[in-house]
Amino acid sequence: MSTPSPRTPLPMHRQVPDAHGFFGKFGGSFIPPELQKQMDEIDRAYQRICRSHDFIHELRSIRKHFQGRPTPVYYCKNLSNRIDGARIYLKREDLNHSGAHKLNHCMGEALLAKYLGKKKLIAETGAGQHGVALATAGAYFGIPVEVHMGEVDIAKEHPNVVRMKILGARVVPVSSGLRTLKEAVDSAFEAYLKDPVNSIYCIGSVVGPHPFPLMVREFQRVVGIEAREQFIEMTGKLPDNVVACVGGGSNAMGIFSGFLDDPVELHGVEPLGRGAKLGDHAASLSYGKEGTMHGFHSIMLTDEKGNPAPVYSVASGLDYPSTGPEHAYLKTIGRTTVGTATDEEAVDAFFRLSRLEGIIPALESAHAVAYATKLAKERPTQDILINLSGRGDKDIDFVMDQYGSYAEKKY
Ligand SMILES: *Cc1c(COP(=O)(O)O)cnc(C)c1O
């Protein structure tokens, strides 16, 4: 009797999303019909172009010669010794050009725009990090960039506004409503819908309607592919744990997707801010529930009316009331573990990594370092690989102003 040979299952990153952008019940596309037409077109174009030899070749060359990839994996000897627990390693996305992982997907999105003959890149930005990364990509390709930003954020994030202007982007101030991220999103979509033929909307994380959660993950996957190879080369084995901070979820999906099919525990770290009360944090997977916002279905923090709840974190890049649908899916099926770090834990980790290793992390990434430090004490015989999503130069004035006393502490 012959038994049918079992078919090799597809790698996990190929199993989801389905053709409609669903990761299980999460994801999809919940947007007005005129916007849906544009998303369908971007989806079709992406599916075709991402397989073309020219596109792959050009993206590889950009990563190597412009971005400085591969970024190294680094063993934190001092930090590991001090904790006296697990061995801690960093994937150094802070050394990626422009200082964070965001350029990985912005260069991909801008390259796609070039292949589509688009004449303008449009985006919203909150703290300005996505705006700066996209402005960098626009300068490289010679494509004009228009970044919509709330007036409150413009006042708060002055250095990033200056950077965008130096890089040649047009910053459009948004004066409606609370004058922050939500209004900036509305304004950017409005501008995009005025001329969808000549412009393209560039989303800043693995969020929004299909195909963005898929596309942004694929552009970030390079982080996980490199890290897996580098880690095995350094240590002869896989890490036991991979840790990344989760705002929208792009840096985490980037590194996770390199290890999805391995016996490696994947930890997403959400910002617990000042505590567990609604409005004091942005830990959407930990405290949120199923819902739909910003064009996709996921797990999110909402108020009584089902609208996006106010959220807070010391790290402005993590300050988002939901998380990409793939994170909701991976958590629900039990493939990932979701943890948290508070403002104070993150600031403490910010100083600890600076002091012990000479690396100033972004406050966002410091959440991952804080969580990994706790984990390292619980699992002394294991290896932990952290995605250090960005560098902390942008945060130094704020940290010294608000948390100057930490600088007096011994680490
Ligand atoms: C924007 C940002 C994040 C959060 O975004 P994700 O999409 O969750 O990765 C994390 N780290 C840095 C340095 C950032 O700039």
The ligand as an ORCA input file, in Angstrom:
! r2SCAN-3c Opt
* xyz 0 1
  C       8.671     54.034     14.038
  C       9.610     53.292     14.876
  C       9.218     52.120     15.556
  C       7.794     51.599     15.555
  O       7.331     51.203     14.312
  P       7.096     49.660     13.948
  O       6.322     49.737     12.690
  O       6.364     49.040     15.066
  O       8.425     49.056     13.772
  C      10.163     51.419     16.277
  N      11.440     51.852     16.365
  C      11.863     52.976     15.733
  C      13.283     53.386     15.889
  C      10.961     53.734     14.985
  O      11.379     54.835     14.373
*
